[in-house]
Amino acid sequence: MERPRTKTPLPRLLPTLNIRNKIVLPYVVLTLIVAAVGTYVVTNLVAGSLDERLTNHLLEAGRVVSDAWVGKEEEHLRAGRVAAFTQGMAEALAAHDAEGVSHLGLPLLAGWEAECLILTDADGRLMLHALKQPDGSVVSLREPADLSGLWLVRSILAGQDPNGPPRRGIGLHPVDQRYYYFTALPVGLNDRLVGVAIIGTALDTLLPVFKQTSLAHVTIYLYEDEAVKIVNSTFLLPEEESTTAEVLEALSINPETYQEILRSTDITVGKNITIRGRPYRIAYGPIAIGGDRIGVFSVGLPIDFILSAGATSRNTYALLFTAAIVSVILIGYAIARRITGPLSRLVRTSQAVAEGDLAQRTGIDSKDEIGVLAATFDQMTERLAERTRALEELLHAYKESAGRMRSILASIGDGVILEDVDGNLIPLNKAAETLLEELAANFQFGPLRELSASEEQETTTDPDANPWLLESRRFEVGKKVISAHSAAVRTDEGEYLGTVIVLRDVTAAVEAERLKDAFIAHVSHELRTPLTAIKGYVTLLLRFAHDALTEEQRGFLQTINRHTDSLIGMINSLLDFSEIEAGERLGIQRRPSDLAPLVREIAEEWRPTMEGKGLHFRTEIADEIPLILADTHRLRWAIINLVRNAWQYTPSGGEVAIRLFRQEKSLVLEVTDTGIGIPAELQNQLFNRFFRLMNQADDEIRGLGIGLYVTRAIVEAHGGWIQVESQEGRGSIFRIFLPISDGSDGEGDK
């Protein structure tokens, strides 16, 4: 028989407790556990952090000492170069003039922080040996000596390179019996080695500075006589000579460790030692300057504060955690009481709302989560009533809006049709029903189907963009001419609903346009005959009666001739316009043609006019322009229209340029100007008939507004196209692209 499972005391106890005690009891138990673990962890972390900080400080102290060695080396090099380049010094060394060298060198050492200056000639003979005394005075040691055997001097003399690298070393000074840090560098004259300059500073002077800079004790090790020797240390105190042997023993390292440190590239943390009863941690590093490794140094910091800080922090944190536990228990009990009261009220209110009493409110005014929950519950109840009222109002407004929309559509004279996603045509007003009946009677639904949008039709959110899918379409229904537009219908979420089509009866407008075009063609033909006669007589007068005319009379005739040409040009444009509107193709006769001579001819004709207005006019024609099939007579008018526009809309001092070049399979004619430019919103209207640019207040600019319209028609009749780039205030570029001839003669009416 299976024995019943026994529950642990805490699970058996929890169901019998109220919510307040259920919150407090686990809270107290968890707090005790966290406090005990926290005290242990934090104490160990503090000790570990202190140990890590000590190690980092020790490494940083080692790097500071390394940097200090480099700084001292730079100071020695500056001093050595000053000595080498002092005026007359190199000459004195070359002449073995010890007195001259002494005269020049002693004042230099007095102004330096260095304490020793040695100068030798190219044979290694001593020329100057000067020491700085503790009081700042400089004395010269005049004993003659041959220093060619000294390794620093020997190394430089062996190279015989006046521009060779410096040498460094730590050595015992033979006079004052102190260890010095020496830097030796060559002295040259006319690319010839004439001597050696040695700058030295005593370690007794350097190490206190290093200690003050790094905040750590510094010790210097050298390898001498097959043993590692401590040559100086800030641990050694003159007033405690009795402990010197003990200190040296604690600081000592063996030759293997010395060589390992000498080969290293960074500071290495070493052992812990005890000096005069105080524990220290030591770090080692090589004395590496330039390419030389001349010894080993160590830095030491006391570690006794880690032990005392660990014990102190353990007691402190234990006391803090105990106080925190008591505070947490008291605060937790008070919080539990504050939580359970509002919760009970919220429970009662939610039960009433669930039963349908939407007028009930919790009345809890608190900023905590319970208060936010209660306020949210009250807002939810209020919004339920508001949502009901809003839905009723929305339904009423929708009915009114639908009624207004039906009234608006019914009053529109244009027919409005919706084509749904299944292709069904739904008339939205009476005019649409009438037009659909006529279309059905004439079997002409095809044009409407062409206006249909697809579900994948791209839409734009640009408010300035054209909302219509396609350009206006015209088609005949019986005796009527109908204009149609279409646009996709989408919801705010982008769901496709179909296509709306607007149909307008433009029969009267089309008839008016036809009569207008016929009138323009008739008037143009009638005007060209008398103008041709005027042009002919004026030309005859200017040619054959030139000498009989006064200057003023010739000016009048030239003005008449110029304006007659302008009128004839306008009439020709009107005739071209009439042919285009009549659906004709301008009678284009295309033949293999070279446009380069035509462009040069037009440029020469317009050059006086351009220069008369103060414009800089230039022509660029590429080499080897290919032939194209062209009607040069018609293209001449197209090019002149572009040149005239550039001349008219470019102020004095500007520039107009004509370029002719090949681009892939097209011949490109480009007319560039630095005129007033064309606003971006007007550029798509430039090639419309009777459109004129109005951003220039100049009464001298005249025209019918059909030049660019005719130009585009001529270019397209040649199988090409025209494009424009313009920036208002900076000018415009018009480009004509014409297909290059494939070698056929291409003659005939196009």
C-alpha positions in Angstrom: 0.0 0.0 0.0 1.4 3.4 -1.0 2.2 5.6 1.9 0.6 9.1 1.7 3.1 11.9 0.9 3.8 14.2 3.8 3.9 17.9 3.1 6.6 20.1 4.3 5.6 22.6 7.1 5.8 25.7 4.9 3.4 24.5 2.1 1.0 23.2 4.8 1.1 26.5 6.5 0.6 28.9 3.5 -3.0 28.0 2.6 -4.1 28.9 6.2 -2.5 32.3 6.1 -4.1 35.5 4.8 -2.5 37.4 1.9 -0.7 39.8 4.2 1.2 37.0 5.9 1.7 35.1 2.6 3.6 38.2 1.5 5.6 38.8 4.6 6.8 35.2 5.5 8.6 34.3 2.3 9.9 37.8 2.2 11.5 37.5 5.6 13.0 34.0 4.9 14.4 35.2 1.6 15.9 38.3 3.2 17.7 36.3 5.8 19.2 34.0 3.2 20.2 37.0 1.0 21.8 38.8 4.0 23.9 35.8 5.0 25.1 35.1 1.5 25.5 38.8 0.8 27.7 39.4 3.8 30.0 36.5 2.8 30.2 37.5 -0.9 30.6 41.2 -0.4 33.4 40.7 2.2 35.3 38.5 -0.3 34.6 40.9 -3.1 36.0 43.8 -1.1 39.1 41.8 -0.3 39.5 40.7 -3.9 38.8 44.2 -5.2 41.5 45.6 -2.9 44.0 42.9 -4.0 43.2 43.7 -7.7 43.5 47.4 -7.1 46.9 46.8 -5.5 48.0 44.7 -8.5 46.8 47.3 -11.0 48.5 50.1 -9.0 51.7 48.1 -8.9 51.6 47.5 -12.7 50.8 51.2 -13.3 53.7 52.2 -11.0 56.0 49.9 -13.1 54.9 51.6 -16.3 55.4 55.0 -14.8 59.0 54.1 -13.9 59.5 52.8 -17.5 58.2 56.0 -18.9 60.4 58.0 -16.5 63.5 56.1 -17.8 62.5 57.1 -21.3 61.9 60.7 -20.2 65.4 60.8 -18.7 66.9 59.3 -21.9 65.2 62.1 -23.9 66.7 64.7 -21.5 70.2 63.1 -21.9 69.8 63.1 -25.7 68.8 66.8 -25.8 71.7 67.7 -23.6 74.1 65.5 -25.7 72.9 67.2 -28.9 73.3 70.6 -27.4 76.9 69.7 -26.4 77.6 68.2 -29.9 76.2 71.2 -31.8 77.6 73.9 -29.6 79.5 76.3 -31.8 83.2 75.3 -31.8 82.8 72.1 -29.8 83.2 69.7 -32.8 86.2 71.7 -34.0 87.8 71.7 -30.6 87.4 67.9 -30.4 88.8 67.4 -33.8 91.8 69.5 -32.8 92.2 67.6 -29.5 91.9 71.0 -27.8 91.0 69.9 -24.2 91.1 73.5 -22.9 88.7 74.7 -25.6 86.4 71.7 -25.0 86.4 72.5 -21.2 85.7 76.2 -21.9 82.7 75.3 -23.9 81.4 72.3 -22.0 81.5 73.4 -18.3 78.8 76.1 -18.7 76.6 73.6 -20.4 76.6 71.2 -17.5 75.7 74.0 -15.0 72.4 74.6 -16.8 71.4 70.9 -17.0 69.7 68.5 -14.6 72.3 65.9 -15.6 75.2 65.6 -13.2 78.1 64.3 -15.4 79.5 65.4 -18.8 82.3 63.4 -20.4 83.8 64.4 -23.8 86.4 62.4 -25.7 88.1 62.8 -29.1 87.9 60.3 -31.9 90.7 58.3 -30.4 88.9 57.9 -27.1 91.2 60.3 -25.2 89.4 62.3 -22.4 88.9 66.0 -23.3 86.5 66.9 -20.5 85.2 65.1 -17.4 82.9 67.4 -15.4 80.8 66.6 -12.3 78.0 68.7 -10.8 78.3 69.1 -7.0 75.4 69.0 -4.5 75.5 72.8 -4.3 75.1 73.1 -8.1 78.7 74.0 -8.8 80.6 72.2 -11.6 84.1 70.8 -11.2 86.4 69.5 -13.9 88.4 66.4 -13.3 91.5 67.0 -15.2 93.3 63.6 -14.9 94.2 62.4 -18.4 92.6 59.1 -19.4 92.1 56.9 -22.4 88.4 55.9 -22.5 88.5 54.0 -25.8 88.2 50.8 -23.8 84.9 51.9 -22.1 82.2 49.9 -23.8 80.0 52.9 -24.4 82.8 54.8 -26.1 84.2 51.7 -27.8 80.8 50.9 -29.4 80.5 54.4 -30.9 84.2 54.6 -32.0 83.9 51.2 -33.7 81.1 52.4 -35.9 82.9 55.6 -37.0 79.4 56.9 -37.9 78.8 60.6 -36.8 75.1 60.0 -37.3 75.0 56.6 -35.5 72.5 55.7 -32.7 73.2 56.6 -29.1 74.3 54.0 -26.5 73.1 53.7 -22.9 74.3 52.0 -19.8 74.4 52.0 -16.0 77.9 52.1 -14.4 79.9 52.9 -11.3 81.5 56.3 -11.5 85.3 55.9 -10.7 85.5 59.2 -8.7 82.4 59.5 -6.5 81.7 55.8 -6.4 78.1 56.2 -7.2 76.1 54.4 -9.9 75.2 56.6 -12.9 72.8 56.2 -15.8 74.9 57.2 -18.9 73.9 58.1 -22.4 76.6 58.3 -25.1 76.2 59.8 -28.6 78.7 60.6 -31.4 79.9 64.1 -32.3 80.5 64.7 -36.0 82.1 67.3 -38.1 81.7 67.4 -41.9 80.3 63.8 -41.9 83.3 62.6 -39.9 83.3 61.3 -36.3 85.4 63.6 -34.1 84.4 62.5 -30.6 81.9 61.1 -28.1 79.6 63.0 -25.7 78.5 61.1 -22.5 75.7 62.5 -20.3 75.1 60.9 -16.9 72.7 61.2 -13.9 73.3 59.4 -10.6 70.9 56.8 -9.5 70.8 58.4 -6.1 69.2 61.4 -7.8 66.9 59.4 -10.2 65.4 56.9 -7.8 63.8 59.3 -5.3 62.2 61.1 -8.3 60.9 57.8 -9.7 59.6 56.9 -6.2 57.8 60.2 -5.9 56.3 59.9 -9.4 55.2 56.2 -9.2 54.3 56.3 -5.4 56.2 53.0 -5.0 59.7 51.9 -3.9 62.1 51.4 -6.8 65.1 49.0 -6.9 67.7 48.7 -9.7 69.4 45.3 -10.6 72.5 44.7 -12.7 74.2 41.5 -13.8 77.8 41.8 -12.8 80.5 39.2 -12.2 78.2 36.3 -13.0 75.7 37.4 -10.3 72.7 39.7 -10.0 73.6 42.8 -8.0 71.3 45.4 -6.4 73.0 48.7 -7.3 70.4 51.0 -5.7 67.0 51.0 -4.0 64.7 53.4 -2.2 64.2 50.6 0.4 67.8 51.3 1.6 67.8 54.0 4.3 71.1 55.5 5.4 69.7 55.9 9.0 69.0 52.1 9.1 72.2 50.6 7.8 71.7 47.7 10.2 68.9 46.3 8.2 70.6 46.7 4.8 71.6 43.1 4.5 68.1 41.9 5.4 66.6 44.3 2.8 69.0 43.1 0.1 68.3 39.5 0.9 64.5 40.1 0.6 64.9 42.0 -2.7 67.4 39.6 -4.3 66.6 37.6 -7.4 68.5 34.8 -9.1 70.2 35.1 -12.6 67.5 33.0 -14.3 64.8 35.3 -13.1 66.9 38.3 -14.0 67.3 37.0 -17.6 63.6 36.2 -17.9 62.6 39.7 -16.8 65.2 41.2 -19.1 63.6 39.5 -22.1 60.0 40.4 -21.1 58.1 43.2 -22.8 55.9 44.3 -19.9 55.7 44.6 -16.1 55.5 41.3 -14.3 54.0 40.9 -10.8 56.3 38.9 -8.6 56.5 37.7 -5.0 55.4 39.1 -1.7 58.2 40.0 0.7 58.6 41.4 4.2 60.9 44.3 4.8 61.4 45.7 8.3 58.3 43.7 9.5 56.0 45.2 6.8 54.6 43.1 3.9 55.2 44.3 0.3 54.3 43.1 -3.2 57.0 43.4 -5.8 56.7 43.8 -9.6 59.6 43.6 -12.1 60.3 45.1 -15.5 63.2 45.5 -17.9 65.0 48.8 -18.3 64.5 49.0 -22.0 65.4 52.2 -23.8 65.6 52.4 -27.5 67.1 49.1 -28.6 69.1 48.5 -25.4 68.1 46.5 -22.4 70.5 47.7 -19.7 69.1 46.2 -16.5 66.1 45.3 -14.5 64.0 47.4 -12.0 61.4 46.5 -9.5 58.6 48.5 -7.8 57.1 47.6 -4.4 53.9 48.6 -2.6 52.8 47.6 0.9 49.9 45.1 1.2 49.2 45.2 4.9 46.2 47.5 4.3 44.4 44.7 2.4 44.3 42.4 5.5 43.1 45.1 7.8 40.5 46.5 5.3 39.1 42.9 4.8 38.5 42.4 8.5 37.0 45.9 9.0 34.7 45.5 6.0 33.5 42.1 7.2 32.4 43.4 10.6 30.9 46.5 9.0 28.9 44.6 6.4 27.7 42.2 9.0 26.3 45.0 11.1 24.8 46.7 8.1 23.1 43.6 6.9 21.6 42.9 10.4 20.2 46.4 10.5 18.9 46.0 7.0 17.1 42.7 7.9 15.2 44.2 10.8 14.3 47.2 8.7 13.1 45.1 5.8 10.9 43.0 8.0 9.2 46.0 9.5 8.8 47.8 6.2 7.5 44.6 4.6 4.8 44.2 7.2 3.7 47.8 6.8 3.6 47.5 3.0 1.6 44.3 3.2 -1.1 46.0 5.2 -1.2 48.9 2.7 -1.6 46.4 -0.2 -4.3 44.2 1.2 -6.8 47.0 2.0 -7.1 48.4 -1.6 -7.1 44.9 -3.0 -10.2 44.0 -1.0 -12.0 47.1 -2.2 -11.0 46.3 -5.8 -12.3 42.8 -5.5 -15.7 44.0 -4.3 -16.0 46.6 -7.1 -15.0 44.1 -9.9 -17.7 41.7 -8.7 -20.3 44.4 -9.0 -19.2 45.4 -12.5 -19.2 41.8 -13.6 -22.9 41.7 -12.5 -23.6 44.6 -14.9 -23.5 47.6 -12.5 -21.3 49.9 -14.7 -21.9 52.8 -12.3 -19.7 51.2 -9.6 -16.1 52.8 -9.1 -13.3 51.6 -6.8 -12.6 55.1 -5.4 -8.9 54.1 -4.8 -6.6 57.2 -5.0 -3.1 55.8 -5.0 0.0 56.2 -7.3 1.3 52.6 -6.9 0.5 49.6 -9.0 -2.7 48.9 -7.0 -3.8 52.5 -7.6 -2.9 52.3 -11.3 -4.9 49.0 -11.5 -7.9 50.5 -9.8 -7.8 53.6 -11.9 -7.4 51.5 -15.1 -10.4 49.4 -14.0 -12.5 52.6 -13.4 -11.4 53.9 -16.8 -12.3 50.7 -18.5 -15.8 50.8 -17.0 -16.2 54.4 -18.1 -15.1 53.6 -21.6 -17.6 50.8 -21.9 -20.4 53.3 -21.6 -18.6 55.9 -23.8 -18.0 53.3 -26.5 -21.7 52.4 -26.6 -22.6 56.0 -27.0 -19.9 56.6 -29.6 -21.0 53.6 -31.7 -24.6 55.0 -31.8 -23.3 58.4 -32.8 -21.0 56.9 -35.5 -23.8 54.9 -37.0 -26.0 58.1 -37.2 -23.1 60.1 -38.7 -22.4 57.3 -41.3 -26.0 57.3 -42.4 -25.9 61.1 -42.8 -22.5 61.0 -44.7 -23.8 58.3 -47.1 -26.8 60.4 -47.8 -24.7 63.5 -48.5 -22.4 61.5 -50.8 -25.4 60.1 -52.8 -26.7 63.7 -53.2 -23.3 65.0 -54.3 -22.9 62.2 -56.9 -26.4 62.7 -58.2 -25.7 66.4 -58.7 -22.5 65.9 -60.7 -22.9 66.1 -64.5 -20.0 63.7 -65.0 -20.6 60.0 -64.9 -18.9 58.2 -62.0 -18.5 54.5 -62.2 -16.9 52.0 -59.8 -15.3 48.8 -61.2 -15.0 46.3 -58.3 -12.3 43.7 -57.9 -14.4 41.2 -59.9 -14.6 43.6 -62.9 -18.3 44.6 -62.4 -19.2 48.1 -63.5 -21.3 49.9 -60.9 -22.8 53.3 -61.8 -22.8 55.7 -58.9 -25.0 58.5 -60.4 -27.7 59.0 -63.0 -25.2 60.4 -65.6 -23.1 57.2 -65.3 -26.2 55.0 -65.8 -27.1 56.9 -69.0 -23.5 56.6 -70.4 -23.3 52.9 -69.6 -26.6 52.3 -71.5 -25.1 54.1 -74.5 -21.9 52.2 -74.3 -23.8 48.9 -74.0 -25.9 49.9 -77.1 -22.7 50.6 -79.1 -20.7 47.6 -77.7 -18.0 50.0 -76.5 -17.0 48.7 -73.0 -13.4 48.1 -74.2 -12.1 51.6 -73.5 -13.5 51.4 -70.0 -11.7 48.1 -69.4 -8.4 49.7 -70.4 -8.8 52.2 -67.6 -9.1 49.5 -65.0 -6.5 49.4 -62.2 -5.0 46.2 -60.9 -4.6 45.3 -57.2 -0.8 45.5 -57.6 -1.1 49.1 -59.0 1.4 51.3 -57.2 -0.1 54.1 -55.2 1.6 57.2 -53.8 1.0 59.3 -50.6 2.3 62.4 -52.2 -0.5 65.0 -52.0 0.9 66.9 -55.1 1.1 63.8 -57.2 -1.4 63.1 -60.1 -4.2 60.9 -58.6 -5.2 59.5 -61.9 -3.7 56.2 -63.1 -3.6 57.2 -66.8 -3.7 60.2 -69.0 -7.2 61.4 -70.0 -8.7 59.0 -72.7 -11.1 60.1 -75.4 -13.4 57.9 -77.3 -16.6 58.3 -79.3 -20.0 57.0 -78.2 -22.4 57.6 -81.0 -22.1 61.3 -81.8 -20.6 62.1 -78.5 -16.9 62.4 -77.5 -16.3 61.1 -74.0 -13.2 62.0 -71.8 -12.4 59.4 -69.2 -10.1 59.4 -66.1 -9.5 56.5 -63.6 -7.9 56.0 -60.2 -7.4 53.1 -57.8 -9.7 53.0 -54.7 -8.0 51.9 -51.5 -8.8 52.0 -47.8 -6.7 53.8 -45.3 -5.0 50.5 -44.6 -4.2 50.0 -48.3 -6.8 47.4 -49.1 -7.7 47.4 -52.8 -11.4 48.0 -53.5 -11.4 48.6 -57.3 -11.2 51.5 -59.8 -13.2 54.7 -59.9 -13.8 56.0 -63.5 -15.0 59.5 -64.3 -16.7 60.0 -67.7 -17.2 63.5 -69.1 -19.0 64.6 -72.3 -16.5 66.8 -74.1 -18.3 66.9 -77.5 -18.7 70.7 -77.5 -15.1 71.3 -76.4 -13.7 69.0 -79.1 -15.8 70.8 -81.7 -14.5 74.2 -80.4 -10.9 73.0 -80.6 -11.5 71.8 -84.2 -12.9 75.2 -85.3 -10.1 77.0 -83.5 -7.5 74.9 -85.2 -9.1 75.4 -88.6 -9.2 79.2 -88.0 -5.6 79.3 -87.0 -4.5 77.4 -90.1 -6.6 79.7 -92.3 -5.3 82.9 -90.8 -1.7 81.6 -90.9 -2.0 80.9 -94.6 -3.6 84.3 -95.3 -1.0 86.2 -93.2 2.1 84.5 -94.7 1.4 85.8 -98.2 1.5 89.6 -97.4 4.4 89.0 -95.0 6.4 87.2 -97.7 5.9 90.2 -99.9 6.9 92.7 -97.2 10.0 90.5 -96.5 10.9 90.5 -100.2 10.5 94.3 -100.8 12.5 95.1 -97.6 15.3 92.7 -98.7 15.3 94.4 -102.2 15.5 97.9 -100.6 18.4 96.9 -98.3 20.3 95.2 -101.2 19.8 97.6 -104.1 18.9 100.9 -102.6 21.5 100.7 -99.8 23.5 103.7 -100.8 20.4 105.9 -101.3 19.2 105.3 -97.8 20.2 107.2 -94.7 21.5 105.4 -91.7 18.2 106.0 -89.9 16.2 104.6 -92.9 18.4 101.5 -93.1 17.8 101.0 -89.3 14.0 101.3 -89.9 14.2 98.7 -92.7 16.3 96.3 -90.7 13.8 96.6 -87.8 11.0 95.8 -90.3 13.0 92.9 -91.7 13.7 91.5 -88.2 10.1 91.7 -87.0 8.9 90.3 -90.3 11.2 87.3 -89.8 9.8 86.9 -86.3 6.2 87.0 -87.6 7.0 84.5 -90.4 8.5 82.2 -87.8 5.4 82.5 -85.6 3.2 81.7 -88.6 5.3 78.7 -89.6 5.0 77.5 -86.0 1.2 78.0 -86.2 1.1 76.0 -89.5 3.2 73.2 -87.9 0.9 73.4 -84.9 -2.2 73.1 -87.1 -0.7 70.1 -88.9 0.1 68.4 -85.6 -3.4 69.1 -84.2 -4.9 67.8 -87.5 -3.1 64.5 -86.9 -0.6 65.0 -89.7 3.1 64.2 -89.5 4.5 67.6 -90.6 5.6 66.2 -94.0 9.0 65.1 -92.7 11.4 64.2 -95.5 14.3 62.2 -93.8 17.6 61.8 -95.6 21.1 60.8 -94.3 22.3 64.1 -92.9 25.3 65.5 -91.0 24.0 67.9 -88.3 27.4 69.4 -87.6 27.2 72.0 -90.5 23.6 72.8 -89.5 24.6 73.5 -85.9 27.5 75.6 -86.9 25.3 77.6 -89.3 22.7 78.2 -86.6 25.4 79.2 -84.2 26.9 81.8 -86.6 23.5 83.2 -87.3 22.7 83.7 -83.6 26.2 84.8 -82.5 25.6 88.5 -83.2 22.3 88.4 -81.5 23.8 86.7 -78.4 26.7 89.1 -78.2 24.4 92.0 -78.7 22.6 91.0 -75.5 26.0 90.6 -73.7 25.8 86.8 -73.6 28.8 84.4 -73.8 27.9 82.0 -76.7 29.9 78.9 -77.4 29.5 75.8 -79.5 31.0 72.3 -78.8 30.8 69.8 -81.7 32.4 66.4 -81.1 34.7 64.8 -83.7 33.3 62.2 -86.2 29.6 63.1 -85.8 27.6 60.1 -87.4 24.9 60.5 -90.0 21.3 60.4 -89.0 18.1 60.2 -91.1 16.8 63.7 -90.7 14.8 66.5 -92.3 17.3 69.3 -91.7 14.7 72.0 -92.6 12.4 70.9 -89.8 15.2 70.2 -87.4 16.6 73.7 -88.0 13.3 75.1 -86.6 13.4 72.8 -83.7 17.0 73.8 -82.8 16.3 77.5 -83.4 13.3 77.3 -81.0 15.6 76.0 -78.2 18.3 78.6 -79.0 15.7 81.4 -79.0 14.3 80.3 -75.7 17.9 80.3 -74.2 18.5 83.8 -75.6 15.2 85.2 -74.3 15.4 83.8 -70.8 19.1 84.4 -70.1 20.0 87.8 -68.6 22.9 89.9 -69.8 26.3 88.5 -68.7 25.0 84.9 -68.8 26.1 82.0 -71.0 24.5 79.9 -73.7 26.1 76.8 -75.2 25.2 74.3 -78.0 26.8 70.8 -77.8 26.5 68.0 -80.4 27.9 64.6 -79.4 27.2 60.9 -79.7 25.8 58.9 -76.8 25.5 55.2 -77.4 23.0 54.7 -80.3 21.8 58.3 -80.3 23.0 61.7 -81.5 22.5 64.3 -78.7 22.0 68.0 -79.3 22.2 69.9 -76.0 21.3 73.6 -75.5 22.5 74.9 -72.1 21.9 78.3 -70.6 22.5 80.1 -67.2 19.1 81.8 -67.3 16.3 82.2 -64.9 15.5 78.5 -64.9 12.2 76.7 -64.7 10.3 75.9 -61.5 10.1 72.1 -60.9 6.3 72.2 -60.7 6.1 73.7 -64.2 8.6 71.5 -66.1 5.9 68.9 -67.0 3.9 71.6 -68.7 6.7 73.0 -70.9 5.8 71.0 -74.0 2.0 71.8 -73.7 0.6 74.0 -76.4 0.2 77.7 -75.6 2.2 77.4 -72.4 4.5 80.3 -71.6 6.8 80.6 -68.6 5.6 83.5 -66.3 8.5 83.7 -63.8 10.1 86.5 -65.9 8.6 90.0 -65.9 10.0 91.1 -69.3 7.7 92.6 -71.9 10.4 92.0 -74.6 9.9 88.2 -74.4 7.1 87.4 -76.8 5.8 84.3 -78.4 2.7 82.1 -78.9 3.7 79.4 -76.4 3.9 76.7 -79.1 7.6 76.6 -79.9 8.5 73.8 -77.5 5.3 72.0 -78.4 6.3 72.0 -82.1 9.9 71.2 -81.3 8.8 68.0 -79.5 6.5 67.1 -82.4 9.4 67.5 -84.9 11.8 65.4 -82.7 9.3 62.7 -82.1 8.5 62.6 -85.9 12.2 61.7 -86.3 11.9 58.8 -83.9 13.7 60.7 -81.1 12.7 62.4 -77.8 13.5 65.6 -75.9 14.2 66.1 -72.2 14.8 69.0 -69.9 16.8 69.6 -66.7 16.4 72.9 -64.9 16.9 74.6 -61.6 15.2 77.9 -60.9 17.7 80.7 -60.7 20.6 78.6 -62.2 19.6 77.8 -65.8 18.3 75.0 -68.0 19.5 72.1 -70.2 17.4 70.9 -73.2 18.6 67.7 -74.8 17.3 66.3 -78.2 18.1 62.5 -78.7 17.9 61.4 -82.4 18.5 57.8 -83.5 21.7 57.3 -85.5 21.2 56.2 -89.2 21.7 52.4 -89.9 23.0 53.2 -93.4 19.6 53.2 -95.3 18.8 56.2 -97.4 15.6 56.7 -95.5 14.1 59.0 -98.1 10.4 59.6 -98.3 7.5 61.2 -96.5 7.5 60.3 -92.8 
